[in-house]
Amino acid sequence: MLLYTTRRYDQIEQLQHITWTHEKFFETGENERYLTKLDMHIFFPRGLQFLFLASGFSIEAIYGGYDWKPFGKGTRQIVVGRKRKMQA
């Protein structure tokens, strides 16, 4: 089986369009080809933090990944938030 990947990024919509082409070969000489498509929204650090705050969360910490390393260049962003308590 061969797997090809194509990616196209839409800067206006902040969407990553990904297409995987799977090609399967059989001993008979025949082959099958099928596509898997995924449109994925890309969140940038400030935008994601804004969404947390606008939704009523406070930001407790921001990490660079699941290993709890500091967030910085070349890391993934993990935001840890907490829902604010309702005022009585």
Backbone bond lengths (Angstrom), bond angles and torsions (degrees), N, CA, C in turn:
res aa  C-N    CA-C-N  psi(-1)  N-CA   C-N-CA  omega(-1)  CA-C   N-CA-C  phi
1 M - - - 1.446 - - 1.526 107.59 -
2 L 1.306 115.08 138.99 1.464 121.84 174.38 1.520 108.49 -112.76
3 L 1.306 115.56 146.75 1.457 121.35 179.18 1.517 108.21 -131.24
4 Y 1.332 115.69 122.39 1.461 121.88 176.92 1.516 108.43 -114.17
5 T 1.320 116.05 144.08 1.458 121.10 179.47 1.519 109.97 -124.17
6 T 1.323 115.93 133.23 1.466 120.83 171.24 1.520 108.04 -123.96
7 R 1.324 114.71 143.10 1.472 120.77 -179.49 1.514 109.12 -132.18
8 R 1.326 114.99 141.25 1.462 120.97 174.63 1.520 107.45 -139.13
9 Y 1.317 116.16 127.88 1.463 120.67 -177.25 1.516 109.97 -106.11
10 D 1.325 116.56 127.55 1.459 123.76 176.27 1.522 107.74 -98.80
11 Q 1.335 116.52 105.80 1.462 121.07 -175.64 1.530 112.72 -67.42
12 I 1.321 117.37 -32.00 1.466 120.59 -179.08 1.524 110.91 -68.78
13 E 1.323 116.63 -48.57 1.469 121.71 -178.23 1.522 112.86 -88.06
14 Q 1.318 118.03 -7.78 1.465 124.12 -176.21 1.528 110.80 55.49
15 L 1.335 115.11 46.80 1.462 121.55 -179.98 1.515 110.25 -117.41
16 Q 1.307 115.40 135.07 1.457 122.36 172.72 1.527 106.52 -101.26
17 H 1.334 116.71 115.47 1.459 122.22 178.30 1.532 107.18 -95.47
18 I 1.314 116.40 117.40 1.461 121.50 -177.46 1.524 108.56 -118.28
19 T 1.315 116.04 134.58 1.458 121.63 174.50 1.520 108.72 -127.85
20 W 1.324 115.52 126.22 1.460 121.13 174.18 1.522 107.46 -105.02
21 T 1.310 116.50 128.65 1.466 122.02 175.04 1.523 107.53 -106.25
22 H 1.328 115.51 117.35 1.457 122.21 179.20 1.520 107.32 -101.30
23 E 1.303 117.17 127.19 1.459 120.53 178.03 1.522 108.26 -124.65
24 K 1.326 115.10 119.54 1.462 121.77 -175.59 1.531 108.23 -112.21
25 F 1.333 116.39 131.38 1.462 122.46 -178.03 1.526 109.55 -111.37
26 F 1.317 114.77 139.42 1.457 121.02 -178.68 1.526 109.92 -112.23
27 E 1.322 116.18 158.44 1.468 121.37 179.67 1.520 112.06 -62.99
28 T 1.315 117.33 -21.38 1.465 121.70 179.87 1.525 112.09 -74.98
29 G 1.334 116.71 -8.83 1.461 121.46 -176.87 1.517 112.91 95.54
30 E 1.316 116.16 -9.52 1.466 120.12 178.00 1.528 109.47 -81.03
31 N 1.307 115.23 161.69 1.458 119.40 175.52 1.523 109.89 -143.98
32 E 1.318 114.68 159.14 1.466 122.64 176.15 1.516 107.75 -123.09
33 R 1.294 115.45 143.78 1.464 120.40 176.71 1.527 107.82 -132.27
34 Y 1.318 116.39 130.99 1.455 119.50 175.91 1.519 109.20 -141.27
35 L 1.320 114.84 156.94 1.465 121.99 -175.37 1.514 110.40 -112.82
36 T 1.307 115.41 145.36 1.454 122.82 170.62 1.523 106.09 -124.43
37 K 1.327 116.28 125.40 1.465 120.02 -177.63 1.523 109.98 -116.47
38 L 1.327 114.79 144.93 1.457 121.78 177.75 1.522 108.35 -142.89
39 D 1.324 116.68 126.67 1.464 122.12 170.83 1.520 106.74 -106.46
40 M 1.315 116.55 119.11 1.454 121.78 -173.37 1.534 109.81 -121.11
41 H 1.323 116.58 126.45 1.463 120.79 176.97 1.524 109.57 -75.30
42 I 1.316 116.12 135.43 1.460 122.07 178.25 1.520 108.25 -100.55
43 F 1.318 116.56 122.92 1.461 121.74 176.33 1.517 108.50 -99.77
44 F 1.314 116.52 129.93 1.452 120.72 175.36 1.523 108.75 -92.03
45 P 1.335 117.85 154.51 1.469 120.82 -172.50 1.530 114.73 -50.69
46 R 1.302 118.26 -50.77 1.482 119.11 -177.33 1.517 111.87 -67.02
47 G 1.333 116.40 -38.20 1.457 119.55 178.93 1.514 112.23 -64.56
48 L 1.320 116.80 -40.96 1.456 120.86 179.04 1.529 111.07 -66.44
49 Q 1.321 116.16 -40.83 1.464 119.74 177.89 1.527 110.43 -64.15
50 F 1.333 116.80 -40.68 1.460 120.59 177.81 1.528 110.70 -60.67
51 L 1.332 117.62 -43.22 1.461 120.67 179.53 1.525 111.66 -61.30
52 F 1.326 117.00 -40.58 1.467 120.41 176.49 1.528 110.40 -59.75
53 L 1.334 116.22 -50.67 1.464 120.46 -177.07 1.524 111.86 -65.63
54 A 1.329 117.20 -41.15 1.465 121.09 -179.42 1.526 111.89 -67.78
55 S 1.331 117.53 -20.74 1.469 122.26 179.36 1.515 112.46 -91.63
56 G 1.330 116.35 5.52 1.459 119.56 176.90 1.508 114.93 91.11
57 F 1.324 118.33 12.07 1.460 121.55 177.25 1.525 109.56 -95.71
58 S 1.307 116.20 151.43 1.460 120.53 167.73 1.527 105.94 -102.84
59 I 1.320 116.61 150.54 1.457 120.22 -178.85 1.521 108.01 -95.92
60 E 1.313 115.16 116.33 1.461 121.37 179.75 1.523 111.40 -82.91
61 A 1.325 116.93 -38.78 1.463 120.35 -177.68 1.520 109.27 -164.54
62 I 1.321 115.42 158.20 1.464 122.32 174.51 1.521 106.87 -130.39
63 Y 1.326 115.69 123.98 1.455 121.15 -178.25 1.521 110.37 -116.94
64 G 1.302 115.76 163.85 1.452 121.72 -179.24 1.515 113.87 -86.56
65 G 1.317 118.13 -10.74 1.461 120.64 -179.59 1.512 110.54 178.62
66 Y 1.313 115.33 -174.31 1.464 120.58 -178.16 1.520 112.63 -72.42
67 D 1.321 117.15 -8.10 1.462 120.51 177.18 1.530 111.76 -91.84
68 W 1.329 117.86 7.07 1.461 125.92 175.45 1.527 113.95 69.08
69 K 1.336 118.30 16.31 1.468 120.70 177.08 1.530 109.22 -68.30
70 P 1.324 117.26 156.19 1.470 119.52 179.02 1.532 111.55 -61.36
71 F 1.324 115.66 146.42 1.454 120.85 177.17 1.518 109.28 -73.96
72 G 1.322 116.54 133.37 1.458 121.61 178.77 1.512 110.69 -171.97
73 K 1.298 116.35 -172.06 1.455 122.19 -177.88 1.535 110.11 -57.47
74 G 1.315 115.49 131.74 1.457 120.39 178.08 1.520 114.58 84.09
75 T 1.339 118.08 5.89 1.463 120.36 179.01 1.517 109.15 -113.53
76 R 1.311 115.12 164.31 1.461 120.81 173.04 1.517 107.19 -90.09
77 Q 1.291 116.60 155.33 1.454 119.69 -179.44 1.514 110.90 -98.98
78 I 1.315 116.08 129.69 1.449 123.10 173.10 1.526 106.15 -124.11
79 V 1.317 116.97 121.71 1.457 121.41 -179.27 1.526 108.21 -106.49
80 V 1.307 115.98 130.23 1.457 121.03 176.54 1.513 107.08 -108.89
81 G 1.332 115.94 118.77 1.464 119.85 -177.41 1.506 111.59 -123.84
82 R 1.306 113.24 171.51 1.467 119.90 178.95 1.527 107.28 -142.58
83 K 1.301 117.01 134.10 1.463 121.81 179.44 1.525 108.46 -69.76
84 R 1.316 115.16 133.01 1.463 119.80 178.27 1.511 109.86 -67.24
85 K 1.326 116.15 145.81 1.453 121.17 176.81 1.509 109.10 -73.38
86 M 1.315 115.71 141.30 1.467 121.04 179.52 1.526 109.00 -70.27
87 Q 1.303 115.72 137.51 1.471 120.86 178.55 1.531 108.18 -79.18
88 A 1.319 116.11 134.17 1.470 120.41 -179.38 1.502 111.40 -83.26
